[in-house]
Amino acid sequence: MMTMQVAAAPGHVFFCRRVEIPEDVEDSERESYLQLQLEGMSPFPLEHLQFGFCVDKAKRYAYIYSGYRRSFDSTEMSEWSKYEVVIPEFSVGVLAGKGEEGAPLLLVSDSSISYFEFDDVSEIPCYFESFPRNSGGDGSVRLASGDLEVVTERLKDRIGENITRIWYSNTNITIEEKKFKFQATEAGKSIAVQIKREVLWNMDLRDPESVEQAKQEEQRNLLIWRVVLAVAAALALLVFGELFWFVERGYLNLREDWNTEQAPIVERIISQQTTINELLSFQDSDLVPFDMLVAIQPFLTDAVWFTKVETNGTNSLKVFANATSNGQVNQFKARLDRFVKIDNVELENIQSRPGGATFTALIYFKAGSFAIKNVIEKVANNG
């Protein structure tokens, strides 16, 4: 079982509200709409806030939360870029707190105790308060009597002294079959809720530019792993094929024919390995060719593969590639021409050869299509 690297911010520094989403708000407009709602509620501009949101299953209500940037520990904030996600401590209560009972809930976390109330309108809370903890300090999550007395005193006008449910949060997020699981415990019983990765991106407290950079980094790593696995599988296939030919027909007699048949596969493996090495060399640089390659990856098929990539100015790439036919070259260009981030694609040196064609593609991206790494890092560390 894998666990994400998670940074959890104390719940008592947040302003939280449940807001209704009008039916005419499209999915693509939801985030902008919620940011406008938050901007209208907050006395501070969004640039001074760390904020996030989550949406209920019906997509009719959203739970938005924000904290004034100076309320967070500056040392901890400087470390946020090292984590895969940064969320509030009370996240599991928002996502799974209603459960089957729907009764008021106290969620005990490392540095805060959060109180939730629920209604029949949505599964996300309708009321929220959070209080800093006075006890602890050893890293464990447990409820001391002093903490409970403070909270019940603050909430006695709403719930009296009868607290029906107390959860202990677990800020770790586990990954099972591409699902991400939040967890808590209640009287020794485990509570869990599974969500998609997109929900975590929306809940992330980092600046939008930092979240976008983290998304690209994650896509980049996924691309590298896919290519590495493909190369490994191809190499394993070659080894198996070599043994098969050696046992069945005699390796020495058929070596020349076998090399001829396998040459295109070997050529592709070598070109993919070369591409991997070039991509890895870009990983720690300030260049954006890697982001350009990630952007055009969805337009590639097995019929087209790159052998070499060069930068061609700040907004373009020069790609040397192979294809199974001239028709596949033209289809590749047609797919790229429809991409909104690309301004123009030019093909050069198209040459037919046995088994396919070689060509050079000059891909010109529109100005501003990709964020510059050092600018993103400057924004992320501001505050």
C-alpha positions in Angstrom: 0.0 0.0 0.0 1.4 3.4 -1.0 1.1 6.6 1.0 1.2 10.2 -0.3 3.5 12.8 1.1 0.9 15.1 2.8 1.3 18.4 4.6 -1.7 19.3 6.9 -2.4 22.9 8.0 -4.1 23.5 11.4 -7.9 23.8 11.1 -8.4 26.8 13.4 -6.7 29.3 11.0 -9.4 28.8 8.3 -12.6 30.6 7.3 -15.0 28.1 5.9 -18.4 28.3 4.2 -20.8 26.0 2.3 -22.1 27.8 -0.8 -24.7 26.7 -3.4 -23.6 26.3 -7.0 -26.2 27.6 -9.5 -27.4 25.1 -12.1 -26.1 27.2 -15.0 -22.5 27.1 -13.8 -20.6 24.6 -16.1 -18.0 22.3 -14.7 -15.2 24.3 -16.4 -16.5 27.5 -14.8 -16.9 26.0 -11.2 -13.5 26.9 -9.9 -13.7 30.5 -11.1 -17.2 30.9 -9.7 -16.1 29.7 -6.3 -13.1 32.0 -6.3 -15.4 34.9 -6.9 -17.6 33.8 -4.1 -14.6 33.6 -1.8 -13.3 36.9 -2.9 -16.7 38.5 -2.0 -16.7 37.0 1.5 -13.1 37.7 2.4 -11.7 41.0 3.6 -8.4 40.1 1.9 -7.6 39.7 -1.8 -7.1 36.2 -3.0 -3.4 36.9 -3.5 -3.1 37.1 0.3 -5.0 33.8 1.0 -4.3 30.1 0.9 -7.6 28.5 -0.2 -9.2 25.4 -1.6 -12.6 23.7 -2.0 -14.5 20.4 -2.5 -17.8 19.7 -4.1 -20.6 17.3 -3.0 -21.6 14.4 -5.1 -24.5 16.2 -6.7 -22.3 19.2 -7.6 -24.8 21.5 -6.1 -22.9 22.7 -3.1 -19.3 23.4 -2.4 -17.3 23.7 0.8 -14.8 26.6 0.4 -12.1 27.4 2.9 -9.3 30.0 3.1 -6.7 31.2 5.5 -4.8 34.5 5.7 -1.3 33.8 4.5 0.4 35.3 7.6 -1.6 32.9 9.8 0.5 30.0 8.6 3.9 29.1 9.8 6.4 30.5 7.3 8.9 27.7 7.9 6.2 25.0 7.1 5.0 26.9 4.1 8.5 27.0 2.6 8.5 23.2 2.7 5.1 22.8 0.9 6.7 22.4 -2.5 8.2 19.1 -1.3 4.8 17.5 -0.7 2.4 15.9 -3.1 -0.6 17.7 -1.6 -1.2 20.3 1.1 -4.6 20.2 2.8 -6.3 21.3 6.1 -6.3 18.9 9.0 -10.1 18.8 9.0 -10.4 17.4 5.4 -11.6 13.9 6.4 -14.4 15.5 8.4 -15.6 17.6 5.4 -15.5 14.6 3.0 -16.8 11.8 5.3 -18.1 13.5 8.5 -21.8 13.1 7.8 -21.7 9.3 7.4 -24.9 7.5 8.1 -25.7 9.3 11.4 -25.5 12.9 10.4 -25.0 13.9 14.0 -22.6 16.7 15.1 -19.0 15.6 15.0 -15.8 16.6 16.8 -12.7 15.9 14.8 -9.4 15.7 16.8 -6.3 16.5 14.8 -2.6 17.2 15.7 -3.1 21.0 16.4 -6.8 21.6 16.3 -10.3 20.3 17.2 -12.9 20.9 14.5 -16.7 20.9 15.0 -19.1 20.0 12.2 -22.9 20.1 11.8 -24.8 18.5 8.9 -28.2 18.7 7.4 -30.3 16.9 4.7 -29.4 19.3 1.9 -25.9 18.0 1.2 -23.3 15.6 2.6 -20.8 18.4 3.3 -21.1 20.4 6.5 -23.5 23.2 6.9 -21.7 24.6 10.0 -18.1 24.6 11.1 -15.9 25.8 13.9 -12.3 24.9 14.8 -10.3 25.5 17.9 -6.5 25.3 18.6 -5.4 22.5 20.9 -3.7 23.4 24.2 -2.2 20.0 24.9 -0.1 17.5 23.0 3.2 18.4 21.4 4.6 14.9 21.1 3.1 14.3 17.6 0.4 12.0 18.8 -3.4 12.6 18.1 -5.3 12.1 21.3 -7.9 14.2 23.2 -6.9 15.5 26.6 -9.5 16.5 29.1 -8.4 20.1 28.9 -9.1 20.3 25.2 -12.5 18.8 25.6 -13.5 21.2 28.4 -12.4 24.2 26.3 -14.4 23.0 23.2 -17.6 22.1 25.1 -17.5 25.4 26.9 -17.2 27.3 23.6 -20.0 25.2 22.0 -22.4 24.7 24.9 -25.0 27.1 23.5 -25.2 24.9 20.4 -24.8 21.3 21.7 -24.7 21.6 25.5 -22.3 19.1 27.0 -23.4 16.0 25.0 -21.0 15.2 22.2 -22.2 12.1 20.3 -19.3 11.5 18.0 -15.5 12.1 18.3 -13.2 11.2 15.5 -9.4 11.1 15.5 -8.0 12.2 12.1 -5.3 10.5 10.2 -3.6 13.0 7.8 -2.0 10.3 5.8 -3.6 9.6 2.4 -3.2 6.0 1.0 -3.3 5.1 -2.6 -5.2 1.9 -3.7 -5.9 1.2 -7.4 -5.7 4.9 -8.4 -8.0 5.9 -5.6 -7.0 8.1 -2.8 -8.2 7.3 0.7 -8.8 9.7 3.7 -9.0 7.9 7.1 -10.0 8.6 10.7 -10.9 6.4 13.8 -13.8 6.4 16.2 -13.6 4.3 19.3 -11.2 2.0 17.6 -13.3 1.7 14.4 -11.8 2.8 11.1 -13.5 5.4 8.9 -12.4 5.9 5.3 -13.5 7.7 2.2 -12.1 7.4 -1.4 -11.7 10.3 -3.8 -10.2 11.1 -7.1 -6.9 12.9 -7.7 -8.7 15.9 -9.2 -10.5 16.4 -5.8 -7.1 16.6 -4.1 -5.9 19.2 -6.6 -9.0 21.4 -5.8 -8.4 21.0 -2.1 -4.6 21.9 -2.3 -3.8 25.0 -0.3 -0.8 26.1 -2.4 -1.0 29.0 -4.9 -2.8 28.1 -8.2 0.6 28.5 -10.1 2.3 26.1 -7.7 -0.5 23.6 -8.0 -0.3 23.7 -11.8 3.4 23.2 -11.6 2.9 20.2 -9.3 0.4 18.8 -11.8 2.9 19.1 -14.7 5.6 17.5 -12.6 3.3 14.5 -11.8 2.4 14.1 -15.4 6.1 14.3 -16.3 7.0 11.5 -13.9 4.1 9.4 -15.1 5.3 9.8 -18.7 8.9 8.8 -17.8 7.6 5.7 -16.0 5.5 4.7 -18.9 8.4 5.0 -21.3 10.7 3.1 -19.0 8.2 0.3 -18.6 7.7 0.2 -22.4 11.4 -0.1 -22.9 11.7 -2.8 -20.3 8.9 -4.8 -21.8 10.4 -4.5 -25.3 13.8 -5.6 -24.0 12.2 -8.6 -22.3 10.4 -9.4 -25.5 13.7 -9.3 -27.4 15.4 -11.6 -24.9 12.5 -14.1 -25.1 12.5 -13.9 -28.9 16.3 -14.5 -29.0 16.0 -17.7 -26.9 13.0 -18.9 -28.9 14.8 -18.6 -32.2 18.0 -20.2 -30.7 16.1 -23.3 -29.4 13.6 -23.8 -32.3 15.5 -23.0 -35.4 19.2 -22.5 -34.5 20.5 -19.1 -33.5 23.5 -19.0 -35.7 21.7 -19.9 -39.0 18.9 -17.3 -38.5 20.8 -14.5 -36.8 21.0 -12.3 -39.9 17.3 -12.7 -40.7 16.3 -12.1 -37.1 18.3 -8.9 -36.9 16.6 -7.7 -40.1 13.1 -8.4 -38.7 13.8 -6.9 -35.3 15.7 -3.8 -36.5 12.7 -1.5 -36.4 11.9 -2.5 -32.8 15.6 -2.0 -31.7 15.6 1.4 -33.4 12.5 2.4 -31.6 13.9 1.2 -28.2 17.2 3.1 -28.8 15.2 6.3 -29.8 13.0 6.0 -26.8 16.0 5.6 -24.5 17.6 8.6 -26.0 14.4 10.6 -25.5 14.3 9.5 -21.8 17.9 10.7 -21.3 17.1 14.0 -22.9 13.9 14.4 -20.9 15.7 13.6 -17.6 18.4 16.2 -18.4 15.7 18.8 -18.6 14.1 17.9 -15.3 16.2 20.2 -13.1 16.7 23.0 -15.6 14.7 26.2 -16.2 13.8 25.3 -19.8 10.3 24.4 -20.9 10.9 21.8 -23.6 9.9 19.1 -21.2 6.5 20.9 -20.7 6.1 21.2 -24.4 6.8 17.4 -24.8 4.3 16.6 -22.1 1.7 18.8 -23.9 2.0 17.1 -27.2 2.3 13.5 -25.8 -1.5 12.9 -26.1 -1.2 13.5 -29.9 1.4 10.7 -30.4 0.5 7.2 -31.5 2.4 4.0 -32.0 2.8 4.9 -35.6 5.0 8.0 -34.9 8.0 8.1 -32.5 10.7 10.7 -31.8 14.4 10.1 -32.3 15.7 13.5 -31.3 14.4 16.7 -29.9 16.0 20.2 -30.0 15.0 23.6 -28.7 14.2 26.1 -31.5 13.9 29.4 -29.6 11.8 30.0 -26.5 8.5 28.8 -27.9 9.3 26.1 -30.3 10.7 22.6 -30.7 12.6 20.9 -33.6 11.6 17.2 -33.6 13.3 14.5 -35.6 11.0 11.5 -35.9 10.1 8.3 -37.6 6.7 7.1 -38.8 5.3 3.9 -40.3 4.1 5.8 -43.4 3.9 9.2 -45.1 0.2 9.2 -44.3 0.9 8.9 -40.6 3.2 11.9 -40.8 0.4 14.0 -42.3 -2.1 12.7 -39.7 0.4 13.6 -36.9 0.6 17.2 -38.3 -3.2 17.4 -38.6 -3.6 16.4 -34.9 -1.1 19.0 -33.7 -2.7 21.7 -35.8 -5.9 21.3 -33.8 -4.1 21.8 -30.5 -5.0 25.2 -28.9 -1.5 25.8 -27.6 0.2 25.4 -31.0 0.5 28.3 -33.4 2.0 26.4 -36.4 3.6 23.1 -37.4 6.0 22.8 -40.4 7.2 19.5 -41.8 10.7 19.2 -43.5 12.8 16.4 -44.9 10.1 13.8 -45.4 11.8 10.8 -46.8 10.4 7.4 -47.5 12.4 4.4 -46.4 11.8 0.6 -46.0 9.2 0.1 -43.3 8.1 3.8 -43.0 9.4 7.4 -43.3 11.6 9.9 -41.5 10.8 13.6 -41.1 11.5 16.7 -39.2 8.7 18.8 -37.5 9.1 22.4 -36.4 6.4 22.9 -33.7 5.7 26.6 -32.8 3.8 27.2 -29.6 1.8 30.3 -28.9 3.5 32.8 -26.6 2.6 32.3 -22.9 1.4 28.8 -23.3 3.8 27.5 -20.6 4.6 28.9 -17.2 8.3 29.7 -16.6 9.7 27.6 -13.8 11.6 30.3 -11.9 8.6 32.6 -12.0 6.4 29.9 -10.5 8.9 29.3 -7.7 9.1 33.0 -6.9 5.3 33.2 -6.6 5.1 30.0 -4.5 7.7 31.4 -2.0 6.0 34.8 -1.8 4.6 35.5 1.7 
